[in-house]
């Protein structure tokens, strides 16, 4: 896996974990604000790194995000 894709996946994982936490705990505005901030960092990282990704790897990455539940998205065996 390329370094650019690994960095993007790290940010995606952090965001996914926060969303999972928000879904399972009582409503807390600061948790949702933190999740939104993590989403923004993920987006910014993606925009910075996408020029370094091979188009085929980028398509596979997007497809994998759509198919896998967030708990499996962040497993260390995928990296």
mmJSON file of the N, C-alpha and C atoms, coordinates in Angstrom:
{"data_MODEL":{"atom_site":{
"group_PDB":["ATOM","ATOM","ATOM","ATOM","ATOM","ATOM","ATOM","ATOM","ATOM","ATOM","ATOM","ATOM","ATOM","ATOM","ATOM","ATOM","ATOM","ATOM","ATOM","ATOM","ATOM","ATOM","ATOM","ATOM","ATOM","ATOM","ATOM","ATOM","ATOM","ATOM","ATOM","ATOM","ATOM","ATOM","ATOM","ATOM","ATOM","ATOM","ATOM","ATOM","ATOM","ATOM","ATOM","ATOM","ATOM","ATOM","ATOM","ATOM","ATOM","ATOM","ATOM","ATOM","ATOM","ATOM","ATOM","ATOM","ATOM","ATOM","ATOM","ATOM","ATOM","ATOM","ATOM","ATOM","ATOM","ATOM","ATOM","ATOM","ATOM","ATOM","ATOM","ATOM","ATOM","ATOM","ATOM","ATOM","ATOM","ATOM","ATOM","ATOM","ATOM","ATOM","ATOM","ATOM","ATOM","ATOM","ATOM","ATOM","ATOM","ATOM","ATOM","ATOM","ATOM","ATOM","ATOM","ATOM","ATOM","ATOM","ATOM","ATOM","ATOM","ATOM","ATOM","ATOM","ATOM","ATOM","ATOM","ATOM","ATOM","ATOM","ATOM","ATOM","ATOM","ATOM","ATOM","ATOM","ATOM","ATOM","ATOM","ATOM","ATOM","ATOM","ATOM","ATOM","ATOM","ATOM","ATOM","ATOM","ATOM","ATOM","ATOM","ATOM","ATOM","ATOM","ATOM","ATOM","ATOM","ATOM","ATOM","ATOM","ATOM","ATOM","ATOM","ATOM","ATOM","ATOM","ATOM","ATOM","ATOM","ATOM","ATOM","ATOM","ATOM","ATOM","ATOM","ATOM","ATOM","ATOM","ATOM","ATOM","ATOM","ATOM","ATOM","ATOM","ATOM","ATOM","ATOM","ATOM","ATOM","ATOM","ATOM","ATOM","ATOM","ATOM","ATOM","ATOM","ATOM","ATOM","ATOM","ATOM","ATOM","ATOM","ATOM","ATOM","ATOM","ATOM","ATOM","ATOM","ATOM","ATOM","ATOM","ATOM","ATOM","ATOM","ATOM","ATOM","ATOM","ATOM","ATOM","ATOM","ATOM","ATOM","ATOM","ATOM","ATOM","ATOM","ATOM","ATOM","ATOM","ATOM","ATOM","ATOM","ATOM","ATOM","ATOM","ATOM","ATOM","ATOM","ATOM","ATOM","ATOM","ATOM","ATOM","ATOM","ATOM","ATOM","ATOM","ATOM","ATOM","ATOM","ATOM","ATOM","ATOM","ATOM","ATOM","ATOM","ATOM"],
"id":[1,2,3,4,5,6,7,8,9,10,11,12,13,14,15,16,17,18,19,20,21,22,23,24,25,26,27,28,29,30,31,32,33,34,35,36,37,38,39,40,41,42,43,44,45,46,47,48,49,50,51,52,53,54,55,56,57,58,59,60,61,62,63,64,65,66,67,68,69,70,71,72,73,74,75,76,77,78,79,80,81,82,83,84,85,86,87,88,89,90,91,92,93,94,95,96,97,98,99,100,101,102,103,104,105,106,107,108,109,110,111,112,113,114,115,116,117,118,119,120,121,122,123,124,125,126,127,128,129,130,131,132,133,134,135,136,137,138,139,140,141,142,143,144,145,146,147,148,149,150,151,152,153,154,155,156,157,158,159,160,161,162,163,164,165,166,167,168,169,170,171,172,173,174,175,176,177,178,179,180,181,182,183,184,185,186,187,188,189,190,191,192,193,194,195,196,197,198,199,200,201,202,203,204,205,206,207,208,209,210,211,212,213,214,215,216,217,218,219,220,221,222,223,224,225,226,227,228,229,230,231,232,233,234,235,236,237],
"type_symbol":["N","C","C","N","C","C","N","C","C","N","C","C","N","C","C","N","C","C","N","C","C","N","C","C","N","C","C","N","C","C","N","C","C","N","C","C","N","C","C","N","C","C","N","C","C","N","C","C","N","C","C","N","C","C","N","C","C","N","C","C","N","C","C","N","C","C","N","C","C","N","C","C","N","C","C","N","C","C","N","C","C","N","C","C","N","C","C","N","C","C","N","C","C","N","C","C","N","C","C","N","C","C","N","C","C","N","C","C","N","C","C","N","C","C","N","C","C","N","C","C","N","C","C","N","C","C","N","C","C","N","C","C","N","C","C","N","C","C","N","C","C","N","C","C","N","C","C","N","C","C","N","C","C","N","C","C","N","C","C","N","C","C","N","C","C","N","C","C","N","C","C","N","C","C","N","C","C","N","C","C","N","C","C","N","C","C","N","C","C","N","C","C","N","C","C","N","C","C","N","C","C","N","C","C","N","C","C","N","C","C","N","C","C","N","C","C","N","C","C","N","C","C","N","C","C","N","C","C","N","C","C","N","C","C","N","C","C"],
"label_atom_id":["N","CA","C","N","CA","C","N","CA","C","N","CA","C","N","CA","C","N","CA","C","N","CA","C","N","CA","C","N","CA","C","N","CA","C","N","CA","C","N","CA","C","N","CA","C","N","CA","C","N","CA","C","N","CA","C","N","CA","C","N","CA","C","N","CA","C","N","CA","C","N","CA","C","N","CA","C","N","CA","C","N","CA","C","N","CA","C","N","CA","C","N","CA","C","N","CA","C","N","CA","C","N","CA","C","N","CA","C","N","CA","C","N","CA","C","N","CA","C","N","CA","C","N","CA","C","N","CA","C","N","CA","C","N","CA","C","N","CA","C","N","CA","C","N","CA","C","N","CA","C","N","CA","C","N","CA","C","N","CA","C","N","CA","C","N","CA","C","N","CA","C","N","CA","C","N","CA","C","N","CA","C","N","CA","C","N","CA","C","N","CA","C","N","CA","C","N","CA","C","N","CA","C","N","CA","C","N","CA","C","N","CA","C","N","CA","C","N","CA","C","N","CA","C","N","CA","C","N","CA","C","N","CA","C","N","CA","C","N","CA","C","N","CA","C","N","CA","C","N","CA","C","N","CA","C","N","CA","C","N","CA","C","N","CA","C","N","CA","C","N","CA","C","N","CA","C"],
"label_alt_id":[null,null,null,null,null,null,null,null,null,null,null,null,null,null,null,null,null,null,null,null,null,null,null,null,null,null,null,null,null,null,null,null,null,null,null,null,null,null,null,null,null,null,null,null,null,null,null,null,null,null,null,null,null,null,null,null,null,null,null,null,null,null,null,null,null,null,null,null,null,null,null,null,null,null,null,null,null,null,null,null,null,null,null,null,null,null,null,null,null,null,null,null,null,null,null,null,null,null,null,null,null,null,null,null,null,null,null,null,null,null,null,null,null,null,null,null,null,null,null,null,null,null,null,null,null,null,null,null,null,null,null,null,null,null,null,null,null,null,null,null,null,null,null,null,null,null,null,null,null,null,null,null,null,null,null,null,null,null,null,null,null,null,null,null,null,null,null,null,null,null,null,null,null,null,null,null,null,null,null,null,null,null,null,null,null,null,null,null,null,null,null,null,null,null,null,null,null,null,null,null,null,null,null,null,null,null,null,null,null,null,null,null,null,null,null,null,null,null,null,null,null,null,null,null,null,null,null,null,null,null,null,null,null,null,null,null,null],
"label_comp_id":["UNK","UNK","UNK","UNK","UNK","UNK","UNK","UNK","UNK","UNK","UNK","UNK","UNK","UNK","UNK","UNK","UNK","UNK","UNK","UNK","UNK","UNK","UNK","UNK","UNK","UNK","UNK","UNK","UNK","UNK","UNK","UNK","UNK","UNK","UNK","UNK","UNK","UNK","UNK","UNK","UNK","UNK","UNK","UNK","UNK","UNK","UNK","UNK","UNK","UNK","UNK","UNK","UNK","UNK","UNK","UNK","UNK","UNK","UNK","UNK","UNK","UNK","UNK","UNK","UNK","UNK","UNK","UNK","UNK","UNK","UNK","UNK","UNK","UNK","UNK","UNK","UNK","UNK","UNK","UNK","UNK","UNK","UNK","UNK","UNK","UNK","UNK","UNK","UNK","UNK","UNK","UNK","UNK","UNK","UNK","UNK","UNK","UNK","UNK","UNK","UNK","UNK","UNK","UNK","UNK","UNK","UNK","UNK","UNK","UNK","UNK","UNK","UNK","UNK","UNK","UNK","UNK","UNK","UNK","UNK","UNK","UNK","UNK","UNK","UNK","UNK","UNK","UNK","UNK","UNK","UNK","UNK","UNK","UNK","UNK","UNK","UNK","UNK","UNK","UNK","UNK","UNK","UNK","UNK","UNK","UNK","UNK","UNK","UNK","UNK","UNK","UNK","UNK","UNK","UNK","UNK","UNK","UNK","UNK","UNK","UNK","UNK","UNK","UNK","UNK","UNK","UNK","UNK","UNK","UNK","UNK","UNK","UNK","UNK","UNK","UNK","UNK","UNK","UNK","UNK","UNK","UNK","UNK","UNK","UNK","UNK","UNK","UNK","UNK","UNK","UNK","UNK","UNK","UNK","UNK","UNK","UNK","UNK","UNK","UNK","UNK","UNK","UNK","UNK","UNK","UNK","UNK","UNK","UNK","UNK","UNK","UNK","UNK","UNK","UNK","UNK","UNK","UNK","UNK","UNK","UNK","UNK","UNK","UNK","UNK","UNK","UNK","UNK","UNK","UNK","UNK","UNK","UNK","UNK","UNK","UNK","UNK"],
"label_asym_id":["A","A","A","A","A","A","A","A","A","A","A","A","A","A","A","A","A","A","A","A","A","A","A","A","A","A","A","A","A","A","A","A","A","A","A","A","A","A","A","A","A","A","A","A","A","A","A","A","A","A","A","A","A","A","A","A","A","A","A","A","A","A","A","A","A","A","A","A","A","A","A","A","A","A","A","A","A","A","A","A","A","A","A","A","A","A","A","A","A","A","A","A","A","A","A","A","A","A","A","A","A","A","A","A","A","A","A","A","A","A","A","A","A","A","A","A","A","A","A","A","A","A","A","A","A","A","A","A","A","A","A","A","A","A","A","A","A","A","A","A","A","A","A","A","A","A","A","A","A","A","A","A","A","A","A","A","A","A","A","A","A","A","A","A","A","A","A","A","A","A","A","A","A","A","A","A","A","A","A","A","A","A","A","A","A","A","A","A","A","A","A","A","A","A","A","A","A","A","A","A","A","A","A","A","A","A","A","A","A","A","A","A","A","A","A","A","A","A","A","A","A","A","A","A","A","A","A","A","A","A","A","A","A","A","A","A","A"],
"label_entity_id":["1","1","1","1","1","1","1","1","1","1","1","1","1","1","1","1","1","1","1","1","1","1","1","1","1","1","1","1","1","1","1","1","1","1","1","1","1","1","1","1","1","1","1","1","1","1","1","1","1","1","1","1","1","1","1","1","1","1","1","1","1","1","1","1","1","1","1","1","1","1","1","1","1","1","1","1","1","1","1","1","1","1","1","1","1","1","1","1","1","1","1","1","1","1","1","1","1","1","1","1","1","1","1","1","1","1","1","1","1","1","1","1","1","1","1","1","1","1","1","1","1","1","1","1","1","1","1","1","1","1","1","1","1","1","1","1","1","1","1","1","1","1","1","1","1","1","1","1","1","1","1","1","1","1","1","1","1","1","1","1","1","1","1","1","1","1","1","1","1","1","1","1","1","1","1","1","1","1","1","1","1","1","1","1","1","1","1","1","1","1","1","1","1","1","1","1","1","1","1","1","1","1","1","1","1","1","1","1","1","1","1","1","1","1","1","1","1","1","1","1","1","1","1","1","1","1","1","1","1","1","1","1","1","1","1","1","1"],
"label_seq_id":[1,1,1,2,2,2,3,3,3,4,4,4,5,5,5,6,6,6,7,7,7,8,8,8,9,9,9,10,10,10,11,11,11,12,12,12,13,13,13,14,14,14,15,15,15,16,16,16,17,17,17,18,18,18,19,19,19,20,20,20,21,21,21,22,22,22,23,23,23,24,24,24,25,25,25,26,26,26,27,27,27,28,28,28,29,29,29,30,30,30,31,31,31,32,32,32,33,33,33,34,34,34,35,35,35,36,36,36,37,37,37,38,38,38,39,39,39,40,40,40,41,41,41,42,42,42,43,43,43,44,44,44,45,45,45,46,46,46,47,47,47,48,48,48,49,49,49,50,50,50,51,51,51,52,52,52,53,53,53,54,54,54,55,55,55,56,56,56,57,57,57,58,58,58,59,59,59,60,60,60,61,61,61,62,62,62,63,63,63,64,64,64,65,65,65,66,66,66,67,67,67,68,68,68,69,69,69,70,70,70,71,71,71,72,72,72,73,73,73,74,74,74,75,75,75,76,76,76,77,77,77,78,78,78,79,79,79],
"pdbx_PDB_ins_code":[null,null,null,null,null,null,null,null,null,null,null,null,null,null,null,null,null,null,null,null,null,null,null,null,null,null,null,null,null,null,null,null,null,null,null,null,null,null,null,null,null,null,null,null,null,null,null,null,null,null,null,null,null,null,null,null,null,null,null,null,null,null,null,null,null,null,null,null,null,null,null,null,null,null,null,null,null,null,null,null,null,null,null,null,null,null,null,null,null,null,null,null,null,null,null,null,null,null,null,null,null,null,null,null,null,null,null,null,null,null,null,null,null,null,null,null,null,null,null,null,null,null,null,null,null,null,null,null,null,null,null,null,null,null,null,null,null,null,null,null,null,null,null,null,null,null,null,null,null,null,null,null,null,null,null,null,null,null,null,null,null,null,null,null,null,null,null,null,null,null,null,null,null,null,null,null,null,null,null,null,null,null,null,null,null,null,null,null,null,null,null,null,null,null,null,null,null,null,null,null,null,null,null,null,null,null,null,null,null,null,null,null,null,null,null,null,null,null,null,null,null,null,null,null,null,null,null,null,null,null,null,null,null,null,null,null,null],
"Cartn_x":[0.849,0.0,0.899,0.491,1.306,1.261,2.278,2.331,1.156,0.814,-0.296,-1.595,-1.855,-3.073,-3.08,-1.943,-1.842,-2.177,-1.665,-1.961,-3.448,-4.051,-5.481,-6.285,-5.927,-6.647,-6.54,-5.409,-5.267,-6.291,-6.457,-7.437,-8.869,-9.124,-10.454,-10.786,-9.809,-10.005,-10.34,-9.611,-9.855,-11.268,-11.678,-13.032,-14.083,-13.882,-14.843,-15.004,-13.898,-13.967,-14.776,-14.606,-15.353,-16.847,-17.195,-18.602,-19.214,-18.482,-18.986,-19.255,-18.372,-18.564,-19.796,-19.972,-21.135,-22.442,-22.421,-23.637,-24.008,-23.019,-23.283,-23.393,-23.098,-23.176,-24.305,-24.745,-25.773,-25.281,-26.214,-25.883,-25.018,-23.892,-22.955,-22.447,-22.757,-22.413,-20.908,-20.101,-18.644,-18.127,-18.726,-18.321,-18.641,-19.825,-20.202,-19.349,-19.009,-18.131,-16.747,-16.261,-14.974,-15.03,-16.129,-16.282,-16.258,-16.94,-16.944,-15.53,-14.793,-13.412,-12.534,-12.758,-11.989,-12.321,-13.592,-13.989,-13.276,-13.192,-12.509,-11.022,-10.379,-8.957,-8.782,-9.711,-9.682,-9.809,-10.757,-10.961,-9.72,-9.139,-7.938,-6.769,-6.602,-5.523,-5.747,-6.995,-7.308,-6.983,-7.388,-7.133,-5.639,-4.855,-3.401,-2.74,-3.232,-2.541,-3.067,-4.238,-4.843,-3.997,-3.198,-2.354,-1.243,-0.95,0.083,-0.473,-1.788,-2.406,-2.526,-2.306,-2.533,-4.055,-4.617,-6.079,-6.736,-6.111,-6.681,-6.755,-5.696,-5.698,-6.736,-6.921,-7.927,-9.327,-9.609,-10.932,-11.153,-10.136,-10.262,-10.509,-9.832,-10.01,-11.446,-11.979,-13.343,-14.339,-14.153,-15.051,-14.983,-13.802,-13.672,-14.36,-14.349,-15.046,-16.551,-17.055,-18.501,-18.964,-18.122,-18.539,-18.365,-17.285,-16.952,-17.57,-18.053,-18.484,-17.281,-17.515,-16.41,-15.528,-16.068,-15.245,-14.203,-14.516,-13.549,-12.613,-13.039,-12.245,-10.93,-10.912,-9.762,-8.903,-9.126,-8.325,-6.895,-5.958,-4.542,-4.145,-4.925,-4.574,-4.723,-5.488,-5.669,-4.486,-3.656,-2.587,-1.374],
"Cartn_y":[-1.172,0.0,1.241,2.24,3.442,4.246,5.072,5.915,6.887,7.451,8.407,7.74,6.536,5.825,5.458,5.082,4.746,5.955,7.113,8.326,8.664,8.538,8.806,7.826,6.56,5.541,5.794,6.293,6.619,7.665,8.691,9.732,9.19,8.332,7.729,6.866,6.148,5.283,6.096,7.159,8.014,8.59,9.029,9.562,8.478,7.296,6.201,5.783,5.734,5.36,6.382,7.646,8.687,8.6,8.347,8.206,6.994,5.901,4.724,5.063,5.838,6.237,7.131,8.056,8.946,8.177,7.104,6.304,5.498,5.151,4.252,4.949,6.227,6.953,7.982,8.447,9.5,10.74,11.507,12.691,13.658,13.981,14.914,15.822,17.091,18.03,18.089,17.979,18.063,16.852,15.672,14.49,14.666,15.187,15.401,16.491,17.498,18.548,17.969,17.118,16.468,15.564,14.846,13.991,14.836,15.971,16.872,17.379,17.723,18.184,17.079,15.855,14.726,14.483,14.639,14.512,15.561,16.774,17.836,17.525,16.993,16.619,15.489,14.519,13.426,13.995,14.911,15.534,16.299,17.083,17.846,16.928,15.85,14.892,14.256,13.875,13.281,14.256,15.5,16.485,16.715,16.648,16.815,15.602,14.412,13.191,12.597,13.008,12.323,12.408,13.436,13.54,12.479,11.913,10.872,9.467,9.343,8.028,7.598,6.335,5.748,5.627,6.001,5.977,4.646,3.52,2.227,2.034,2.418,2.302,3.224,4.392,5.337,4.755,4.147,3.531,2.392,1.565,0.459,0.985,2.044,2.652,3.125,3.836,4.349,3.197,2.174,1.014,0.309,0.198,-0.499,0.276,1.599,2.398,2.191,2.002,1.82,0.447,-0.572,-1.94,-2.363,-1.956,-2.471,-1.641,-2.31,-1.548,-0.863,0.226,1.025,0.244,-0.724,-1.495,-2.327,-2.801,-3.583,-2.687,-1.451,-0.506,-0.202,-0.222,0.234,-0.894,-2.115,-3.209,-3.108,-3.489,-3.369,-4.397,-5.442,-6.439,-5.897,-4.804,-4.217,-3.381,-2.959,-2.025,-2.707],
"Cartn_z":[0.0,0.0,0.0,-0.741,-0.838,0.459,0.647,1.85,1.889,0.736,0.685,1.112,0.619,0.977,2.454,2.986,4.408,5.271,4.903,5.673,5.615,4.437,4.296,5.143,5.096,5.872,7.373,7.825,9.25,9.678,8.867,9.18,9.081,8.094,7.953,9.163,9.651,10.813,12.055,12.282,13.448,13.385,12.203,12.035,12.284,11.717,11.875,13.328,14.045,15.461,16.256,15.939,16.653,16.341,15.088,14.715,15.418,15.486,16.209,17.67,18.261,19.656,19.803,18.869,18.921,18.783,18.016,17.821,19.06,19.858,20.989,22.337,22.396,23.665,23.609,24.761,24.758,23.998,23.498,22.685,23.488,22.905,23.515,22.398,22.492,21.42,21.149,22.17,21.95,21.188,21.411,20.641,19.162,18.872,17.477,16.837,17.581,17.057,16.762,17.644,17.428,16.196,16.023,14.844,13.564,13.593,12.437,12.141,13.178,12.989,12.422,12.879,12.338,10.876,10.53,9.125,8.279,8.772,8.044,7.871,8.918,8.799,7.787,7.779,6.803,5.389,5.195,3.892,3.443,4.336,3.994,3.642,4.39,4.097,2.732,2.454,1.154,0.023,0.157,-0.893,-1.096,-0.011,-0.134,-0.773,-0.453,-0.879,-2.183,-2.655,-3.799,-5.065,-5.205,-6.402,-6.407,-5.244,-5.153,-5.3,-5.387,-5.494,-6.948,-7.186,-8.497,-8.66,-9.8,-9.96,-9.58,-9.913,-9.576,-8.061,-7.352,-5.892,-5.273,-5.86,-5.361,-5.517,-6.663,-6.871,-5.891,-5.669,-4.716,-3.309,-2.942,-1.624,-1.437,-2.41,-2.307,-2.235,-3.057,-3.006,-1.666,-1.105,0.176,1.294,1.23,2.241,2.161,0.988,0.817,1.291,1.151,1.433,2.876,3.507,4.834,5.945,6.985,8.163,8.795,9.498,10.031,10.99,11.712,12.646,11.914,10.713,9.931,9.144,8.887,8.116,8.798,10.11,10.871,11.418,10.985,11.518,11.0,11.81,11.447,10.394,10.187,9.174,7.76,7.583,6.247,5.81,6.731,6.39,5.874],
"occupancy":[1.0,1.0,1.0,1.0,1.0,1.0,1.0,1.0,1.0,1.0,1.0,1.0,1.0,1.0,1.0,1.0,1.0,1.0,1.0,1.0,1.0,1.0,1.0,1.0,1.0,1.0,1.0,1.0,1.0,1.0,1.0,1.0,1.0,1.0,1.0,1.0,1.0,1.0,1.0,1.0,1.0,1.0,1.0,1.0,1.0,1.0,1.0,1.0,1.0,1.0,1.0,1.0,1.0,1.0,1.0,1.0,1.0,1.0,1.0,1.0,1.0,1.0,1.0,1.0,1.0,1.0,1.0,1.0,1.0,1.0,1.0,1.0,1.0,1.0,1.0,1.0,1.0,1.0,1.0,1.0,1.0,1.0,1.0,1.0,1.0,1.0,1.0,1.0,1.0,1.0,1.0,1.0,1.0,1.0,1.0,1.0,1.0,1.0,1.0,1.0,1.0,1.0,1.0,1.0,1.0,1.0,1.0,1.0,1.0,1.0,1.0,1.0,1.0,1.0,1.0,1.0,1.0,1.0,1.0,1.0,1.0,1.0,1.0,1.0,1.0,1.0,1.0,1.0,1.0,1.0,1.0,1.0,1.0,1.0,1.0,1.0,1.0,1.0,1.0,1.0,1.0,1.0,1.0,1.0,1.0,1.0,1.0,1.0,1.0,1.0,1.0,1.0,1.0,1.0,1.0,1.0,1.0,1.0,1.0,1.0,1.0,1.0,1.0,1.0,1.0,1.0,1.0,1.0,1.0,1.0,1.0,1.0,1.0,1.0,1.0,1.0,1.0,1.0,1.0,1.0,1.0,1.0,1.0,1.0,1.0,1.0,1.0,1.0,1.0,1.0,1.0,1.0,1.0,1.0,1.0,1.0,1.0,1.0,1.0,1.0,1.0,1.0,1.0,1.0,1.0,1.0,1.0,1.0,1.0,1.0,1.0,1.0,1.0,1.0,1.0,1.0,1.0,1.0,1.0,1.0,1.0,1.0,1.0,1.0,1.0,1.0,1.0,1.0,1.0,1.0,1.0,1.0,1.0,1.0,1.0,1.0,1.0],
"B_iso_or_equiv":[0.0,0.0,0.0,0.0,0.0,0.0,0.0,0.0,0.0,0.0,0.0,0.0,0.0,0.0,0.0,0.0,0.0,0.0,0.0,0.0,0.0,0.0,0.0,0.0,0.0,0.0,0.0,0.0,0.0,0.0,0.0,0.0,0.0,0.0,0.0,0.0,0.0,0.0,0.0,0.0,0.0,0.0,0.0,0.0,0.0,0.0,0.0,0.0,0.0,0.0,0.0,0.0,0.0,0.0,0.0,0.0,0.0,0.0,0.0,0.0,0.0,0.0,0.0,0.0,0.0,0.0,0.0,0.0,0.0,0.0,0.0,0.0,0.0,0.0,0.0,0.0,0.0,0.0,0.0,0.0,0.0,0.0,0.0,0.0,0.0,0.0,0.0,0.0,0.0,0.0,0.0,0.0,0.0,0.0,0.0,0.0,0.0,0.0,0.0,0.0,0.0,0.0,0.0,0.0,0.0,0.0,0.0,0.0,0.0,0.0,0.0,0.0,0.0,0.0,0.0,0.0,0.0,0.0,0.0,0.0,0.0,0.0,0.0,0.0,0.0,0.0,0.0,0.0,0.0,0.0,0.0,0.0,0.0,0.0,0.0,0.0,0.0,0.0,0.0,0.0,0.0,0.0,0.0,0.0,0.0,0.0,0.0,0.0,0.0,0.0,0.0,0.0,0.0,0.0,0.0,0.0,0.0,0.0,0.0,0.0,0.0,0.0,0.0,0.0,0.0,0.0,0.0,0.0,0.0,0.0,0.0,0.0,0.0,0.0,0.0,0.0,0.0,0.0,0.0,0.0,0.0,0.0,0.0,0.0,0.0,0.0,0.0,0.0,0.0,0.0,0.0,0.0,0.0,0.0,0.0,0.0,0.0,0.0,0.0,0.0,0.0,0.0,0.0,0.0,0.0,0.0,0.0,0.0,0.0,0.0,0.0,0.0,0.0,0.0,0.0,0.0,0.0,0.0,0.0,0.0,0.0,0.0,0.0,0.0,0.0,0.0,0.0,0.0,0.0,0.0,0.0,0.0,0.0,0.0,0.0,0.0,0.0],
"pdbx_formal_charge":[null,null,null,null,null,null,null,null,null,null,null,null,null,null,null,null,null,null,null,null,null,null,null,null,null,null,null,null,null,null,null,null,null,null,null,null,null,null,null,null,null,null,null,null,null,null,null,null,null,null,null,null,null,null,null,null,null,null,null,null,null,null,null,null,null,null,null,null,null,null,null,null,null,null,null,null,null,null,null,null,null,null,null,null,null,null,null,null,null,null,null,null,null,null,null,null,null,null,null,null,null,null,null,null,null,null,null,null,null,null,null,null,null,null,null,null,null,null,null,null,null,null,null,null,null,null,null,null,null,null,null,null,null,null,null,null,null,null,null,null,null,null,null,null,null,null,null,null,null,null,null,null,null,null,null,null,null,null,null,null,null,null,null,null,null,null,null,null,null,null,null,null,null,null,null,null,null,null,null,null,null,null,null,null,null,null,null,null,null,null,null,null,null,null,null,null,null,null,null,null,null,null,null,null,null,null,null,null,null,null,null,null,null,null,null,null,null,null,null,null,null,null,null,null,null,null,null,null,null,null,null,null,null,null,null,null,null],
"auth_seq_id":[1,1,1,2,2,2,3,3,3,4,4,4,5,5,5,6,6,6,7,7,7,8,8,8,9,9,9,10,10,10,11,11,11,12,12,12,13,13,13,14,14,14,15,15,15,16,16,16,17,17,17,18,18,18,19,19,19,20,20,20,21,21,21,22,22,22,23,23,23,24,24,24,25,25,25,26,26,26,27,27,27,28,28,28,29,29,29,30,30,30,31,31,31,32,32,32,33,33,33,34,34,34,35,35,35,36,36,36,37,37,37,38,38,38,39,39,39,40,40,40,41,41,41,42,42,42,43,43,43,44,44,44,45,45,45,46,46,46,47,47,47,48,48,48,49,49,49,50,50,50,51,51,51,52,52,52,53,53,53,54,54,54,55,55,55,56,56,56,57,57,57,58,58,58,59,59,59,60,60,60,61,61,61,62,62,62,63,63,63,64,64,64,65,65,65,66,66,66,67,67,67,68,68,68,69,69,69,70,70,70,71,71,71,72,72,72,73,73,73,74,74,74,75,75,75,76,76,76,77,77,77,78,78,78,79,79,79],
"auth_comp_id":["UNK","UNK","UNK","UNK","UNK","UNK","UNK","UNK","UNK","UNK","UNK","UNK","UNK","UNK","UNK","UNK","UNK","UNK","UNK","UNK","UNK","UNK","UNK","UNK","UNK","UNK","UNK","UNK","UNK","UNK","UNK","UNK","UNK","UNK","UNK","UNK","UNK","UNK","UNK","UNK","UNK","UNK","UNK","UNK","UNK","UNK","UNK","UNK","UNK","UNK","UNK","UNK","UNK","UNK","UNK","UNK","UNK","UNK","UNK","UNK","UNK","UNK","UNK","UNK","UNK","UNK","UNK","UNK","UNK","UNK","UNK","UNK","UNK","UNK","UNK","UNK","UNK","UNK","UNK","UNK","UNK","UNK","UNK","UNK","UNK","UNK","UNK","UNK","UNK","UNK","UNK","UNK","UNK","UNK","UNK","UNK","UNK","UNK","UNK","UNK","UNK","UNK","UNK","UNK","UNK","UNK","UNK","UNK","UNK","UNK","UNK","UNK","UNK","UNK","UNK","UNK","UNK","UNK","UNK","UNK","UNK","UNK","UNK","UNK","UNK","UNK","UNK","UNK","UNK","UNK","UNK","UNK","UNK","UNK","UNK","UNK","UNK","UNK","UNK","UNK","UNK","UNK","UNK","UNK","UNK","UNK","UNK","UNK","UNK","UNK","UNK","UNK","UNK","UNK","UNK","UNK","UNK","UNK","UNK","UNK","UNK","UNK","UNK","UNK","UNK","UNK","UNK","UNK","UNK","UNK","UNK","UNK","UNK","UNK","UNK","UNK","UNK","UNK","UNK","UNK","UNK","UNK","UNK","UNK","UNK","UNK","UNK","UNK","UNK","UNK","UNK","UNK","UNK","UNK","UNK","UNK","UNK","UNK","UNK","UNK","UNK","UNK","UNK","UNK","UNK","UNK","UNK","UNK","UNK","UNK","UNK","UNK","UNK","UNK","UNK","UNK","UNK","UNK","UNK","UNK","UNK","UNK","UNK","UNK","UNK","UNK","UNK","UNK","UNK","UNK","UNK","UNK","UNK","UNK","UNK","UNK","UNK"],
"auth_asym_id":["A","A","A","A","A","A","A","A","A","A","A","A","A","A","A","A","A","A","A","A","A","A","A","A","A","A","A","A","A","A","A","A","A","A","A","A","A","A","A","A","A","A","A","A","A","A","A","A","A","A","A","A","A","A","A","A","A","A","A","A","A","A","A","A","A","A","A","A","A","A","A","A","A","A","A","A","A","A","A","A","A","A","A","A","A","A","A","A","A","A","A","A","A","A","A","A","A","A","A","A","A","A","A","A","A","A","A","A","A","A","A","A","A","A","A","A","A","A","A","A","A","A","A","A","A","A","A","A","A","A","A","A","A","A","A","A","A","A","A","A","A","A","A","A","A","A","A","A","A","A","A","A","A","A","A","A","A","A","A","A","A","A","A","A","A","A","A","A","A","A","A","A","A","A","A","A","A","A","A","A","A","A","A","A","A","A","A","A","A","A","A","A","A","A","A","A","A","A","A","A","A","A","A","A","A","A","A","A","A","A","A","A","A","A","A","A","A","A","A","A","A","A","A","A","A","A","A","A","A","A","A","A","A","A","A","A","A"],
"auth_atom_id":["N","CA","C","N","CA","C","N","CA","C","N","CA","C","N","CA","C","N","CA","C","N","CA","C","N","CA","C","N","CA","C","N","CA","C","N","CA","C","N","CA","C","N","CA","C","N","CA","C","N","CA","C","N","CA","C","N","CA","C","N","CA","C","N","CA","C","N","CA","C","N","CA","C","N","CA","C","N","CA","C","N","CA","C","N","CA","C","N","CA","C","N","CA","C","N","CA","C","N","CA","C","N","CA","C","N","CA","C","N","CA","C","N","CA","C","N","CA","C","N","CA","C","N","CA","C","N","CA","C","N","CA","C","N","CA","C","N","CA","C","N","CA","C","N","CA","C","N","CA","C","N","CA","C","N","CA","C","N","CA","C","N","CA","C","N","CA","C","N","CA","C","N","CA","C","N","CA","C","N","CA","C","N","CA","C","N","CA","C","N","CA","C","N","CA","C","N","CA","C","N","CA","C","N","CA","C","N","CA","C","N","CA","C","N","CA","C","N","CA","C","N","CA","C","N","CA","C","N","CA","C","N","CA","C","N","CA","C","N","CA","C","N","CA","C","N","CA","C","N","CA","C","N","CA","C","N","CA","C","N","CA","C","N","CA","C","N","CA","C","N","CA","C","N","CA","C"],
"pdbx_PDB_model_num":[1,1,1,1,1,1,1,1,1,1,1,1,1,1,1,1,1,1,1,1,1,1,1,1,1,1,1,1,1,1,1,1,1,1,1,1,1,1,1,1,1,1,1,1,1,1,1,1,1,1,1,1,1,1,1,1,1,1,1,1,1,1,1,1,1,1,1,1,1,1,1,1,1,1,1,1,1,1,1,1,1,1,1,1,1,1,1,1,1,1,1,1,1,1,1,1,1,1,1,1,1,1,1,1,1,1,1,1,1,1,1,1,1,1,1,1,1,1,1,1,1,1,1,1,1,1,1,1,1,1,1,1,1,1,1,1,1,1,1,1,1,1,1,1,1,1,1,1,1,1,1,1,1,1,1,1,1,1,1,1,1,1,1,1,1,1,1,1,1,1,1,1,1,1,1,1,1,1,1,1,1,1,1,1,1,1,1,1,1,1,1,1,1,1,1,1,1,1,1,1,1,1,1,1,1,1,1,1,1,1,1,1,1,1,1,1,1,1,1,1,1,1,1,1,1,1,1,1,1,1,1,1,1,1,1,1,1]
}}}
